[in-house]
Amino acid sequence: MEKFLRNLVKFTAKIYYNAVFTKKKEFKYIPASGKLLDIKELENMIDASLDMWLTSGRFNDKFETEFAKYLGVKHALTTNSGSSANLLALSALTSSKLGDRRLKHGDEVITVAAGFPTTVNPIIQNGLVPVFVDCEIGTYNIDVSKIEQAVTDRTKAVFIAHTLGNMFEIDKIKDIANRHSLWIIEDSCDALGAEFKGQKSGTTGDIGTYSFYPAHHITMGEGGAVVTNNTELYKIIMSMRDWGRDCFCKPGTDNTCKKRFSMQLGNLPFGYDHKYTYSHFGYNLKITDWQAACALAQLEKLPLFIEKRQKNAKYLAEKLSDLTDYLILPEVKDHASSSWFGFLISVKPEAPFSKQQLVEYLEKNGVGTRQLFAGNILRQPVFVDNSVKLRINDSEPMLSNALTEEDYKLLPNTDFIMNNTFWVGVYPALGKTELDKTSSVIHDFIMSEKNS
Ligand SMILES: Cc1ncc(COP(=O)(O)O)c(C=O)c1O
């Protein structure tokens, strides 16, 4: 009976879906990113609603298992955003459970300034010192050749993103990390499905993070995940995600460890309820089962989504290939296969127009654009208005609110990216019609500038 009624609800929802959501979308304005859902996501979310479970439950268990399987890793934990995943990944490295390898206040973490703020923020939020290394133009990833000179005795980790789905050379970074005993966190929030030498992004370092915000490769509305092959880190991340508790019972279950009332932990009385015993300064960053239900349907489509992103990027690159006197198109390293979040374009300094002019023209003519997020994050108000201890390359420690133009010049490519780089959409809802329009608006602008 229950199954019949569930199917009835889903059948009714399907009628609604077909009436409301199946009209072919014509874009008056081409978005740089977006989600692609169908009846499967809706059916899964209805199932989760009819469970009336609310918090993480059977759909979350299944998603964590399936996601780990897809990536080929031992452990995956969902989080309520990619930013939360990043916060957990770095916070986990400060755990006392790691002994000598624990990150301590004042330790340094290598990162980049051209990217998303919540790759950098957890470093500062954990009382650590970010060390900024310049990026390459073309791949927009960290310049690997500059990492080693930035390493000091206090450097303990590398925390960087695969920029917009373009893999950095993880093998070279791993080599440096091995020589200097550095942890690696791969921020794969924008790079789900990208590969380097056949290994998926986020799975080679110690910890990988992902975002499932609607702009991303798959979505659950708000959400993210942390993955690792290190079981110790997995337990720490789970504890920190779930209030900092020592207990690892799933929501709604008790006494998984079978020692709930028979442990001696901290200076608590013997047998103090393990359910209320805390070994970390944790958060609550869990998701609901509706989110996991949505993401499970998305995960099935992921290979197709990645293929479409790759196809779209290739098509756009071909369409713009006659403009390389003016524009720099995205570059991919040998052995890397990108899973494009967006299509990055830089305006060459010698072009007779600026990025600003091109971006404004695109927006005015119905083509959505985005910046490479913060540009040079060190120039953002949050760094200028606060006194954050940091280093740039091999510099002595500096304070963010005292940085001068001379200091910013230590990251010339990062400033170039801020001034000259932007991106346009290649996400799976876009097809040839939209990409042709993007290309023709760019061509029109450049022809008119050339002739003026
Ligand atoms: C590289 C990178 N890391 C982290 C995040 C944060 O993800 P979320 O928006 O899910 O918090 C983003 C956001 O798009 C991102 O681009």
The ligand as an SDF file (V2000), in Angstrom:
LIG
                    3D

 16 16  0  0  0  0  0  0  0  0999 V2000
   37.3020   26.7540   -5.9270 C   0  0  0  0  0  0  0  0  0  0  0  0
   36.1200   26.8590   -5.0100 C   0  0  0  0  0  0  0  0  0  0  0  0
   36.2140   26.4070   -3.7600 N   0  0  0  0  0  0  0  0  0  0  0  0
   35.1820   26.4800   -2.9020 C   0  0  0  0  0  0  0  0  0  0  0  0
   33.9680   27.0040   -3.2870 C   0  0  0  0  0  0  0  0  0  0  0  0
   32.8380   27.0890   -2.3120 C   0  0  0  0  0  0  0  0  0  0  0  0
   31.7680   26.2560   -2.6140 O   0  0  0  0  0  0  0  0  0  0  0  0
   30.3120   26.5770   -2.0150 P   0  0  0  0  0  0  0  0  0  0  0  0
   29.7470   27.6870   -2.8580 O   0  0  0  0  0  0  0  0  0  0  0  0
   29.5550   25.3120   -2.1570 O   0  0  0  0  0  0  0  0  0  0  0  0
   30.4980   26.9850   -0.6130 O   0  0  0  0  0  0  0  0  0  0  0  0
   33.8220   27.4950   -4.5890 C   0  0  0  0  0  0  0  0  0  0  0  0
   32.5330   28.0530   -5.0120 C   0  0  0  0  0  0  0  0  0  0  0  0
   32.1320   28.0310   -6.1430 O   0  0  0  0  0  0  0  0  0  0  0  0
   34.9180   27.4360   -5.4710 C   0  0  0  0  0  0  0  0  0  0  0  0
   34.8270   27.9110   -6.7130 O   0  0  0  0  0  0  0  0  0  0  0  0
  1  2  1  0
  2  3  1  0
  2 15  2  0
  3  4  2  0
  4  5  1  0
  5  6  1  0
  5 12  2  0
  6  7  1  0
  7  8  1  0
  8  9  2  0
  8 10  1  0
  8 11  1  0
 12 13  1  0
 12 15  1  0
 13 14  2  0
 15 16  1  0
M  END
$$$$
